[in-house]
Amino acid sequence: MITRQITIDVKPSPLELANEFCAMYDEEQAEFFNCVAEIAKTWDNNFVFQLQAIVDCGKFNEDGKEMMCRIGEYGEV
């Protein structure tokens, strides 16, 4: 018998990630945003550079813009 160990790298699509986020409860979604904030702290550029890149990429539609605005409104402290 031959035994093999196989490692498979899986990169979820944006739709799959969105579905997972939408399936989370409020506390999990909050933790998600906290994790994004911690990861972004390690980047060479500030997170606002990434936000601008999202806006400029050409794939950001009106629904996505509205969602980002709503997150921003509720994220104000």
N, C-alpha and C positions, 0 to 999 in steps of 0.2 A: 504494500500500500504506500502510495506517495502522499505525503501531507504537505500542503502549501499554506503559507500565510500570505494573504493578499491585502494590501492597503489600497483603499479607493478614496481619492479626494473628490468630494462633492461640493460644488459651489451652488448654493441655492439661487434661483432667479429672483429678481425684484418682486415678482408676483408671489412667489413662495414665501419670501420674507414678510411681505405685506400681510399675507394670510396668517402667518404665525403671530405677527404683532396684533392683528385684529382678534385673534383667538385668546389673547392674554387678558387677564383681569387687570383692574386699575393698578394694583400694587406692582404687578409684573411689568406693566407698561412704564410706570414710574422708574422702576429699577433699570429697564432698558435705556431710558433717557439718561439716567445716572451713569450707566456703563459707557454710553456714547460720549458723554462729557469727559470721563476719565481717559478714554482712548484718545480723544481729540487733544488732550493736554500733552500728549507725547509727539504730536505733529510738529514739523518745523514751522508751519504757518498757522496763524490763528484760525479758528473754526469759521469765522466770517468769510475767509477766502474760499472755503469749500462751499459755503452758501451762495456766494457770488458765482462760482463755477457751475453750480446747479442751475441757477437762473440763466446763465449764458449758454448752456450746452445745446439748446435747441429742442430738447425733448420734454421740457417742463411745461405742461399744459395748464389751462386755467383751473382745472380741478385741483391739480397739485399745488398751484399757487395759493388757492383758497385754503387748502389744508394747512400749508405752511403759515399763512396769516393767522388762522385760528389757533394753531399751536403757540404762535408768538403772543397773541392776545391773552391766552390763558396762562402763559408762562411768566407773565409780568409779576414781579414780586413787590 
